[in-house]
């Protein structure tokens, strides 16, 4: 009586067999550009401006004397003496960095030490443990509690107005065109 029955295939094995199907193509990871919105979180810059590019890095063991110019974002953890010019890019001064240079960039974020004048078209941020000894010129400034700053600050609204006008012209709406005229 017990020996005459054929053993049944367990139900749990059926889904396992389906997963080994050779007719399916493996699902590929989506390309990074497909998952991104048309504009970055900064509405003044199109997405392709810099968010899809890797940030260049000067490591903590590197010491540079001279001039650094470029067309990409830069993170510095080492020391630099001279001039740093990244006109339309972001400079991040790492926590271990010691910069003795004048800086020109679109955006500057300071976690380390900067001795020299800093000019940013968009904004300058001095973080909690950051230190800046020099004059700042920018449209926007943020200095966190605990940061050290010695120098002067000049708020330059002209670069902010230019970028706002350019964005309004690019938008193409009548209200945007009116905003561009009033600036």
Contact map, one row per residue, 1 for C-alpha under 8 A:
111110000000000000000000000000000000000000000000000000000000000000000000000000000000000000000000000000000000000000000000000000000000000000000000000000000000000000000000000000000000000
111110000000000000000000000000000000000000000000000000000000000000000000000000000000000000000000000000000000000000000000000000000000000000000000000000000000000000000000000000000000000
111110000000000000000000000000000000000000000000000000000000000000000000000000000000000000000000000000000000000000000000000000000000000000000000000000000000000000000000000000000000000
111111000000000000000000000000000000000000000000000000000000000000000000000000000000000000000000000000000000000000000000000000000000000000000000000000000000000000000000000000000000000
111111100000000000000000000000000000000000000000000000000000000000000000000000000000000000000000000000000000000000000000000000000000000000000000000000000000000000000000000000000000000
000111110000000000000000000000000000000000000000000000000000000000000000000000000000000000000000000000000000000000000000000000000000000000000000000000000000000000000000000000000000000
000011111000000000000000000000000000000000000000000000000000000000000000000000000000000000000000000000000000000000000000000000000000000000000000000000000000000000000000000000000000000
000001111100000000000000000000000000000000000000000000000000000000000000000000000000000000000000000000000000000000000000000000000000000000000000000000000000000000000000000000000000000
000000111110100000000000000000000000000000000000000000000000000000000000000000000000000000000000000000000000000000000000000000000000000000000000000000000000000000000000000000000000000
000000011111110000000000000000000000000000000000000000000000000000000000000000000000000000000000000000000000000000000000000000000000000000000000000000000000000000000000000000000000000
000000001111111000000000000000000000000000000000000000000000000000000000000000000000000000000000000000000000000000000000000000000000000000000000000000000000000000000000000000000000000
000000000111111100000000000000000000000000000000000000000000000000000000000000000000000000000000000000000000000000000000000000000000000000000000000000000000000000000000000000000000000
000000001111111110000000000000000000000000000000000000000000000000000000000000000000000000000000000000000000000000000000000000000000000000000000000000000000000000000000000000000000000
000000000111111111000000000000000000000000000000000000000000000000000000000000000000000000000000000000000000000000000000000000000000000000000000000000000000000000000000000000000000000
000000000011111111100000000000000000000000000000000000000000000000000000000000000000000000000000000000000000000000000000000000000000000000000000000000000000000000000000000000000000000
000000000001111111110000000000000000000000000000000000000000000000000000000000000000000000000000000000000000000000000000000000000000000000000000000000000000000000000000000000000000000
000000000000111111111000000000000000000000000000000000000000000000000000000000000000000000000000000000000000000000000000000000000000000000000000000000000000000000000000000000000000000
000000000000011111111000000000000000000000000000000000000000000000000000000000000000000000000000000000000000000000000000000000000000000000000000000000000000000000000000000000000000000
000000000000001111111000000000000000000000000000000000000000000000000000000000000000000000000000000000000000000000000000000000000000000000000000000000000000000000000000000000000000000
000000000000000111111100000000000000000000000000000000000000000000000000000000000000000000000000000000000000000000000000000000000000000000000000000000000000000000000000000000000000000
000000000000000011111111000000000000000000000000000000000000000000000000000000000000000000000000000000000000000000000000000000000000000000000000000000000000000000000000000000000000000
000000000000000000011111100000000000000000000000000000000000000000000000000000000000000000000000000000000000000000000000000000000000000000000000000000000000000000000000000000000000000
000000000000000000001111100000000000000000000000000000000000000000000000000000000000000000000000000000000000000000000000000000000000000000000000000000000000000000000000000000000000000
000000000000000000001111110000000000000000000000000000000000000000000000000000000000000000000000000000000000000000000000000000000000000000000000000000000000000000000000000000000000000
000000000000000000000111111000000000000000000000000000000000000000000000000000000000000000000000000000000000000000000000000000000000000000000000000000000000000000000000000000000000000
000000000000000000000001111100000000000000000000000000000000000000000000000000000000000000000000000000000000000000000000000000000000000000000000000000000000000000000000000000000000000
000000000000000000000000111110000000000000000000000000000000000000000000000000000000000000000000000000000000000000000000000000000000000000000000000000000000000000000000000000000000000
000000000000000000000000011111000000000000000000000000000000000000000000000000000000000000000000000000000000000000000000000000000000000000000000000000000000000000000000000000000000000
000000000000000000000000001111100000000000000000000000000000000000000000000000000000000000000000000000000000000000000000000000000000000000000000000000000000000000000000000000000000000
000000000000000000000000000111110110000000000000000000000000000000000000000000000000000000000000000000000000000000000000000000000000000000000000000000000000000000000000000000000000000
000000000000000000000000000011111110000000000000000000000000000000000000000000000000000000000000000000000000000000000000000000000000000000000000000000000000000000000000000000000000000
000000000000000000000000000001111111000000000000000000000000000000000000000000000000000000000000000000000000000000000000000000000000000000000000000000000000000000000000000000000000000
000000000000000000000000000000111111000000000000000100000000000000000000000000000000000000000000000000000000000000000000000000000000000000000000000000000000000000000000000000000000000
000000000000000000000000000001111111000000000000000000000000000000000000000000000000000000000000000000000000000000000000000000000000000000000000000000000000000000000000000000000000000
000000000000000000000000000001111111100000000000000000000000000000000000000000000000000000000000000000000000000000000000000000000000000000000000000000000000000000000000000000000000000
000000000000000000000000000000011111110000000000000000000000000000000000000000000000000000000000000000000000000000000000000000000000000000000000000000000000000000000000000000000000000
000000000000000000000000000000000011111100000010000000000000000000000000000000000000000000000000000000000000000000000000000000000000000000000000000000000000000000000000000000000000000
000000000000000000000000000000000001111100000110000000000000000000000000000000000000000000000000000000000000000000000000000000000000000000000000000000000000000000000000000000000000000
000000000000000000000000000000000000111111101110000000000000000000000000000000000000000000000000000000000000000000000000000000000000000000000000000000000000000000000000000000000000000
000000000000000000000000000000000000111111101110001000000000000000000000000000000000000000000000000000000000000000000000000000000000000000000000000000000000000000000000000000000000000
000000000000000000000000000000000000001111100000000000000000000000000000000000000000000000000000000000000000000000000000000000000000000000000000000000000000000000000000000000000000000
000000000000000000000000000000000000001111111000000000000000000000000000000000000000000000000000000000000000000000000000000000000000000000000000000000000000000000000000000000000000000
000000000000000000000000000000000000001111111100000000000000000000000000000000000000000000000000000000000000000000000000000000000000000000000000000000000000000000000000000000000000000
000000000000000000000000000000000000000001111100000000000000000000000000000000000000000000000000000000000000000000000000000000000000000000000000000000000000000000110010000000000000000
000000000000000000000000000000000000001101111110100000000000000000000000000000000000000000000000000000000000000000000000000000000000000000000000000000000000000000000000000000000000000
000000000000000000000000000000000000011100111111100000000000000000000000000000000000000000000000000000000000000000000000000000000000000000000000000000000000000000000000000000000000000
000000000000000000000000000000000000111100001111111100000000000000000000000000000000000000000000000000000000000000000000000000000000000000000000000000000000000000000000000000000000000
000000000000000000000000000000000000000000000111111100000000000000000000000000000000000000000000000000000000000000000000000000000000000000000000000000000000000000000000000000000000000
000000000000000000000000000000000000000000001111111100000000000000000000000000000000000000000000000000000000000000000000000000000000000000000000000000000000000000000000000000000000000
000000000000000000000000000000000000000000000011111110000000000000000001100000000000000010000000000000000000000000000000000000000000000000000000000000000000000000000000000000000000000
000000000000000000000000000000000000000100000011111111000000000000000000000000000000000000000000000000000000000000000000000000000000000000000000000000000000000000000000000000000000000
000000000000000000000000000000001000000000000011111111000000000000000000000000000000000000000000000000000000000000000000000000000000000000000000000000000000000000000000000000000000000
000000000000000000000000000000000000000000000000011111100000000000000001000000000000000000000000000000000000000000000000000000000000000000000000000000000000000000000000000000000000000
000000000000000000000000000000000000000000000000001111110000000000000000100000000000000000000000000000000000000000000000000000000000000000000000000000000000000000000000000000000000000
000000000000000000000000000000000000000000000000000011111000000000000001111000000000000000000000000000000000000000000000000000000000000000000000000000000000000000000000000000000000000
000000000000000000000000000000000000000000000000000001111100000000000001111000000000000000000000000000000000000000000000000000000000000000000000000000000000000000000000000000000000000
000000000000000000000000000000000000000000000000000000111110000000000000011110000000000000000000000000000000000000000000000000000000000000000000000000000000000000000000000000000000000
000000000000000000000000000000000000000000000000000000011111010000000000011111000000000000000000000000000000000000000000000000000000000000000000000000000000000000000000000000000000000
000000000000000000000000000000000000000000000000000000001111110000000000000111000000000000000000000000000000000000000000000000000000000000000000000000000000000000000000000000000000000
000000000000000000000000000000000000000000000000000000000111110000000000000111100000000000000001100000000000000000000000000000000000000000000000000000000000000000000000000000000000000
000000000000000000000000000000000000000000000000000000000011111000000000000011000000000000000000000000000000000000000000000000000000000000000000000000000000000000000000000000000000000
000000000000000000000000000000000000000000000000000000000111111100000000000011100000000000000000000000000000000000000000000000000000000000000000000000000000000000000000000000000000000
000000000000000000000000000000000000000000000000000000000000111110000000000001110000000000000000000000000000000000000000000000000000000000000000000000000000000000000000000000000000000
000000000000000000000000000000000000000000000000000000000000011111000000000000111000000000000000000000000000000000000000000000000000000000000000000000000000000000000000000000000000000
000000000000000000000000000000000000000000000000000000000000001111100000000000011100000000000000000000000000000000000000000000000000000000000000000000000000000000000000000000000000000
000000000000000000000000000000000000000000000000000000000000000111110000000000011110000000000000000000000000000000000000000000000000000000000000000000000000000000000000000000000000000
000000000000000000000000000000000000000000000000000000000000000011111000000000001111100000000000000000000000000000000000000000000000000000000000000000000000000000000000000000000000000
000000000000000000000000000000000000000000000000000000000000000001111100000000000111110000000000000000000000000000000000000000000000000000000000000000000000000000000000000000000000000
000000000000000000000000000000000000000000000000000000000000000000111110000000000001110000000000000000000000000000000000000000000000000000000000000000000000000000000000000000000000000
000000000000000000000000000000000000000000000000000000000000000000011111000000000000111000000000000000000000000000000000000000000000000000000000000000000000000000000000000000000000000
000000000000000000000000000000000000000000000000000000000000000000001111100000000000011110000000000000000000000000000000000000000000000000000000000000000000000000000000000000000000000
000000000000000000000000000000000000000000000000010010110000000000000111110000000000010011000000000000000000000000000000000000000000000000000000000000000000000000000000000000000000000
000000000000000000000000000000000000000000000000010001110000000000000011111000000000010011100000000000000000000000000000000000000000000000000000000000000000000000000000000000000000000
000000000000000000000000000000000000000000000000000000111100000000000001111100000000000011110000000000000000000000000000000000000000000000000000000000000000000000000000000000000000000
000000000000000000000000000000000000000000000000000000111100000000000000111110000000000000111100000000000000000000000000000000000000000000000000000000000000000000000000000000000000000
000000000000000000000000000000000000000000000000000000001111000000000000011111100000000000111100100000000000000000000000000000000000000000000000000000000000000000000000000000000000000
000000000000000000000000000000000000000000000000000000001111110000000000001111100000000000001111110000000000000000000000000000000000000000000000000000000000000000000000000000000000000
000000000000000000000000000000000000000000000000000000000111111000000000000111110000000000000001110000000000000000000000000000000000000000000000000000000000000000000000000000000000000
000000000000000000000000000000000000000000000000000000000001011100000000000111111000000000000000111100000000000000000000000000000000000000000000000000000000000000000000000000000000000
000000000000000000000000000000000000000000000000000000000000001111000000000001111100000000000000011110000000000000000000000000000000000000000000000000000000000000000000000000000000000
000000000000000000000000000000000000000000000000000000000000000111100000000000111110000000000000001110000000000000000000000000000000000000000000000000000000000000000000000000000000000
000000000000000000000000000000000000000000000000000000000000000011110000000000011111000000000000000111000000000000000000000000000000000000000000000000000000000000000000000000000000000
000000000000000000000000000000000000000000000000000000000000000001110000000000001111100000000000000011100000000000000000000000000000000000000000000000000000000000000000000000000000000
000000000000000000000000000000000000000000000000000000000000000000111000000000000111110000000000000011110000000000000000000000000000000000000000000000000000000000000000000000000000000
000000000000000000000000000000000000000000000000000000000000000000111100000000000011111000000000000000111000000000000000000000000000000000000000000000000000000000000000000000000000000
000000000000000000000000000000000000000000000000000000000000000000011111100000000001111111100000000000011100000000000000000000000000000000000000000000000000000000000000000000000000000
000000000000000000000000000000000000000000000000000000000000000000000110000000000000111110000000000000011100000000000000000000000000000000000000000000000000000000000000000000000000000
000000000000000000000000000000000000000000000000000000000000000000000010000000000000011111000000000000001100000000000000000000000000000000000000000000000000000000000000000000000000000
000000000000000000000000000000000000000000000000010000000000000000000011110000000000011111100000000000001110000000000000000000000000000000000000000000000000000000000000000000000000000
000000000000000000000000000000000000000000000000000000000000000000000001110000000000010111110000000000001111100000000000000000000000000000000000000000000000000000000000000000000000000
000000000000000000000000000000000000000000000000000000000000000000000000111100000000010011111000000000001011100000000000000000000000000000000000000000000000000000000000000000000000000
000000000000000000000000000000000000000000000000000000000000000000000000011100000000000001111100000000000001111000000000000000000000000000000000000000000000000000000000000000000000000
000000000000000000000000000000000000000000000000000000000000000000000000001110000000000000111110101000000001111111000000000000000000000000000000000000000000000000000000000000000000000
000000000000000000000000000000000000000000000000000000000000000000000000001110000000000000011111100000000000011100000000000000000000000000000000000000000000000000000000000000000000000
000000000000000000000000000000000000000000000000000000000000000000000000000010000000000000001111100000000000011110000000000000001100000000000000000000000000000000000000000000000000000
000000000000000000000000000000000000000000000000000000000001000000000000000011000000000000000111110000000000001110000000000000000000000000000000000000000000000000000000000000000000000
000000000000000000000000000000000000000000000000000000000001000000000000000111100000000000001111111000000000001110000000000000000000000000000000000000000000000000000000000000000000000
000000000000000000000000000000000000000000000000000000000000000000000000000011110000000000000001111100000000000111000000000000000000000000000000000000000000000000000000000000000000000
000000000000000000000000000000000000000000000000000000000000000000000000000000111000000000001000111110000000000011110000000000000000000000000000000000000000000000000000000000000000000
000000000000000000000000000000000000000000000000000000000000000000000000000000111100000000000000011111000000000001110000000000000000000000000000000000000000000000000000000000000000000
000000000000000000000000000000000000000000000000000000000000000000000000000000011111000000000000001111100000000001111000000000000000000000000000000000000000000000000000000000000000000
000000000000000000000000000000000000000000000000000000000000000000000000000000000111000000000000000111110000000000111100000000000000000000000000000000000000000000000000000000000000000
000000000000000000000000000000000000000000000000000000000000000000000000000000000011100000000000000011111000000000011111000000000000000000000000000000000000000000000000000000000000000
000000000000000000000000000000000000000000000000000000000000000000000000000000000001111000000000000001111100000000000111000000000000000000000000000000000000000000000000000000000000000
000000000000000000000000000000000000000000000000000000000000000000000000000000000000111111100000000000111111000000000011100000000000000000000000000000000000000000000000000000000000000
000000000000000000000000000000000000000000000000000000000000000000000000000000000000011111000000000000011111000000000001111000000000000000000000000000000000000000000000000000000000000
000000000000000000000000000000000000000000000000000000000000000000000000000000000000000011100000000000001111100000000001111100000000000000000000000000000000000000000000000000000000000
000000000000000000000000000000000000000000000000000000000000000000000000000000000000000001111000000000001111110000000001001110000000000000000000000000000000000000000000000000000000000
000000000000000000000000000000000000000000000000000000000000000000000000000000000000000001111000000000000011111000000000000111100000000000000000000000000000000000000000000000000000000
000000000000000000000000000000000000000000000000000000000000000000000000000000000000000000011110000000000001111111000000000111100111000000000000000000000000000000000000000000000000000
000000000000000000000000000000000000000000000000000000000000000000000000000000000000000000011111100000000000111110000000000001111110000000000000000000000000000000000000000000000000000
000000000000000000000000000000000000000000000000000000000000000000000000000000000000000000001111110000000000011111000000000000001110000000000000000000000000000000000000000000000000000
000000000000000000000000000000000000000000000000000000000000000000000000000000000000000000001011111000000000011111100000000000000111000000000000000000000000000000000000000000000000000
000000000000000000000000000000000000000000000000000000000000000000000000000000000000000000001000011110000000010111110000000000000011110000000000000000000000000000000000000000000000000
000000000000000000000000000000000000000000000000000000000000000000000000000000000000000000000000001111000000000011111000000000000001110000000000000000000000000000000000000000000000000
000000000000000000000000000000000000000000000000000000000000000000000000000000000000000000000000001111100000000001111100000000000001111000000000000000000000000000000000000000000000000
000000000000000000000000000000000000000000000000000000000000000000000000000000000000000000000000000011100000000000111110000000000000111100000000000000000000000000000000000000000000000
000000000000000000000000000000000000000000000000000000000000000000000000000000000000000000000000000001110000000000011111000000000000011110000000000000000000000000000000000000000000000
000000000000000000000000000000000000000000000000000000000000000000000000000000000000000000000000000000111000000000001111100000000000000111000000000000000000000000000000000000000000000
000000000000000000000000000000000000000000000000000000000000000000000000000000000000000000000000000000111111000000000111111100000000000011100000000000000000000000000000000000000000000
000000000000000000000000000000000000000000000000000000000000000000000000000000000000000000000000000000001110000000000011111000000000000001100000000000000000001100000000000000000000000
000000000000000000000000000000000000000000000000000000000000000000000000000000000000000000000000000000000110000000000001111100000000000001110000000000000000001100000000000000000000000
000000000000000000000000000000000000000000000000000000000000000000000000000000000000000000000000000000000111000000000001111110000000000001111100000000000000000000000000000000000000000
000000000000000000000000000000000000000000000000000000000000000000000000000000000000000000000000000000000011110000000001011111000000000001011100000000000000000000000000000000000000000
000000000000000000000000000000000000000000000000000000000000000000000000000000000000000000000000000000000001110000000000001111100000000000001111000000000000000000000000000000000000000
000000000000000000000000000000000000000000000000000000000000000000000000000000000000000000000000000000000000111000000000000111110111000000000111001000000000000000000000000000000000000
000000000000000000000000000000000000000000000000000000000000000000000000000000000000000000000000000000000000111000000000000011111100000000000011111000000000000000000000000000000000000
000000000000000000000000000000000000000000000000000000000000000000000000000000000000000000000000000000000000001000000000000001111100000000000011111000000000000000000000000000000000000
000000000000000000000000000000000000000000000000000000000000000000000000000000000000000000000010000000000000001100000000000000111110000000000000011100000000000000000000000000000000000
000000000000000000000000000000000000000000000000000000000000000000000000000000000000000000000010000000000000011110000000000001111111000000000000001100000000000000000000000000000000000
000000000000000000000000000000000000000000000000000000000000000000000000000000000000000000000000000000000000011111000000000001001111100000000000001110000000000000000000000000000000000
000000000000000000000000000000000000000000000000000000000000000000000000000000000000000000000000000000000000010011110000000001000111110000000000000111000000000000000000000000000000000
000000000000000000000000000000000000000000000000000000000000000000000000000000000000000000000000000000000000000001111000000000000011111000000000000011100000000000000000000000000000000
000000000000000000000000000000000000000000000000000000000000000000000000000000000000000000000000000000000000000001111100000000000001111100000000000011110000000000000000000000000000000
000000000000000000000000000000000000000000000000000000000000000000000000000000000000000000000000000000000000000000011100000000000000111110000000000001111100000000000000000000000000000
000000000000000000000000000000000000000000000000000000000000000000000000000000000000000000000000000000000000000000001110000000000000011111000000000000111100000000000000000000000000000
000000000000000000000000000000000000000000000000000000000000000000000000000000000000000000000000000000000000000000000111000000000000001111100000000000001111000000000000000000000000000
000000000000000000000000000000000000000000000000000000000000000000000000000000000000000000000000000000000000000000000011111100000000000111111000000000001111100000000000000000000000000
000000000000000000000000000000000000000000000000000000000000000000000000000000000000000000000000000000000000000000000001111000000000000011111000000000000011111100000000000000000000000
000000000000000000000000000000000000000000000000000000000000000000000000000000000000000000000000000000000000000000000000011100000000000001111100000000000010000000000000000000000000000
000000000000000000000000000000000000000000000000000000000000000000000000000000000000000000000000000000000000000000000000001110000000000001111110000000000000000000000000000000000000000
000000000000000000000000000000000000000000000000000000000000000000000000000000000000000000000000000000000000000000000000001111000000000000011111000000000000000000000000000000000000000
000000000000000000000000000000000000000000000000000000000000000000000000000000000000000000000000000000000000000000000000000011110000000000001111101000000000000000000000000000000000000
000000000000000000000000000000000000000000000000000000000000000000000000000000000000000000000000000000000000000000000000000011110000000000000111111000000000000000000000000000000000000
000000000000000000000000000000000000000000000000000000000000000000000000000000000000000000000000000000000000000000000000000000110000000000000011111000000000000000000000000000000000000
000000000000000000000000000000000000000000000000000000000000000000000000000000000000000000000000000000000000000000000000000000111000000000000001111100000000000000000000000000000000000
000000000000000000000000000000000000000000000000000000000000000000000000000000000000000000000000000000000000000000000000000001111110000000000011111110000000000000000000000000000000000
000000000000000000000000000000000000000000000000000000000000000000000000000000000000000000000000000000000000000000000000000000001111000000000000011111000000000000000000000000000000000
000000000000000000000000000000000000000000000000000000000000000000000000000000000000000000000000000000000000000000000000000000000011110000000000001111100000000000000000000000000000000
000000000000000000000000000000000000000000000000000000000000000000000000000000000000000000000000000000000000000000000000000000000001111000000000000111110000000000000000000000000000000
000000000000000000000000000000000000000000000000000000000000000000000000000000000000000000000000000000000000000000000000000000000000111100000000000011111000000000000000000000000000000
000000000000000000000000000000000000000000000000000000000000000000000000000000000000000000000000000000000000000000000000000000000000011100000000000001111100000000000000000000000000000
000000000000000000000000000000000000000000000000000000000000000000000000000000000000000000000000000000000000000000000000000000000000001111000000000000111110000000000000000000000000000
000000000000000000000000000000000000000000000000000000000000000000000000000000000000000000000000000000000000000000000000000000000000001111000000000000011111000000000000000000000000000
000000000000000000000000000000000000000000000000000000000000000000000000000000000000000000000000000000000000000000000000000000000000000011110000000000001111100000000000000000000000000
000000000000000000000000000000000000000000000000000000000000000000000000000000000000000000000000000000000000000000000000000000000000000011100000000000000111111100000000000000000000000
000000000000000000000000000000000000000000000000000000000000000000000000000000000000000000000000000000000000000000000000000000000000000001100000000000000011111110000000000000000000000
000000000000000000000000000000000000000000000000000000000000000000000000000000000000000000000000000000000000000000000000000000000000000000100000000000000001111111000000000000000000000
000000000000000000000000000000000000000000000000000000000000000000000000000000000000000000000000000000000000000000000000110000000000000000100000000000000001111111100000000000000000000
000000000000000000000000000000000000000000000000000000000000000000000000000000000000000000000000000000000000000000000000110000000000000000100000000000000001111111110000000000000000000
000000000000000000000000000000000000000000000000000000000000000000000000000000000000000000000000000000000000000000000000000000000000000000000000000000000000111111111000000000000000001
000000000000000000000000000000000000000000000000000000000000000000000000000000000000000000000000000000000000000000000000000000000000000000000000000000000000011111111100000000000000000
000000000000000000000000000000000000000000010000000000000000000000000000000000000000000000000000000000000000000000000000000000000000000000000000000000000000001111111110000000000000000
000000000000000000000000000000000000000000010000000000000000000000000000000000000000000000000000000000000000000000000000000000000000000000000000000000000000000111111111000000000001000
000000000000000000000000000000000000000000000000000000000000000000000000000000000000000000000000000000000000000000000000000000000000000000000000000000000000000011111111100000000011001
000000000000000000000000000000000000000000000000000000000000000000000000000000000000000000000000000000000000000000000000000000000000000000000000000000000000000001111111110000000001000
000000000000000000000000000000000000000000010000000000000000000000000000000000000000000000000000000000000000000000000000000000000000000000000000000000000000000000111111111000000000000
000000000000000000000000000000000000000000000000000000000000000000000000000000000000000000000000000000000000000000000000000000000000000000000000000000000000000000011111111110011011000
000000000000000000000000000000000000000000000000000000000000000000000000000000000000000000000000000000000000000000000000000000000000000000000000000000000000000000001111111110011001000
000000000000000000000000000000000000000000000000000000000000000000000000000000000000000000000000000000000000000000000000000000000000000000000000000000000000000000000111111100000000000
000000000000000000000000000000000000000000000000000000000000000000000000000000000000000000000000000000000000000000000000000000000000000000000000000000000000000000000011111110010000000
000000000000000000000000000000000000000000000000000000000000000000000000000000000000000000000000000000000000000000000000000000000000000000000000000000000000000000000001111111011000000
000000000000000000000000000000000000000000000000000000000000000000000000000000000000000000000000000000000000000000000000000000000000000000000000000000000000000000000001101111111000000
000000000000000000000000000000000000000000000000000000000000000000000000000000000000000000000000000000000000000000000000000000000000000000000000000000000000000000000000000111111100000
000000000000000000000000000000000000000000000000000000000000000000000000000000000000000000000000000000000000000000000000000000000000000000000000000000000000000000000000000011111110000
000000000000000000000000000000000000000000000000000000000000000000000000000000000000000000000000000000000000000000000000000000000000000000000000000000000000000000000001101111111111000
000000000000000000000000000000000000000000000000000000000000000000000000000000000000000000000000000000000000000000000000000000000000000000000000000000000000000000000001100111111111100
000000000000000000000000000000000000000000000000000000000000000000000000000000000000000000000000000000000000000000000000000000000000000000000000000000000000000000000000000001111111110
000000000000000000000000000000000000000000000000000000000000000000000000000000000000000000000000000000000000000000000000000000000000000000000000000000000000000000001001000000111111111
000000000000000000000000000000000000000000000000000000000000000000000000000000000000000000000000000000000000000000000000000000000000000000000000000000000000000000011101100000011111111
000000000000000000000000000000000000000000000000000000000000000000000000000000000000000000000000000000000000000000000000000000000000000000000000000000000000000000000000000000001111111
000000000000000000000000000000000000000000000000000000000000000000000000000000000000000000000000000000000000000000000000000000000000000000000000000000000000000000000000000000000111111
000000000000000000000000000000000000000000000000000000000000000000000000000000000000000000000000000000000000000000000000000000000000000000000000000000000000000010001000000000000011111
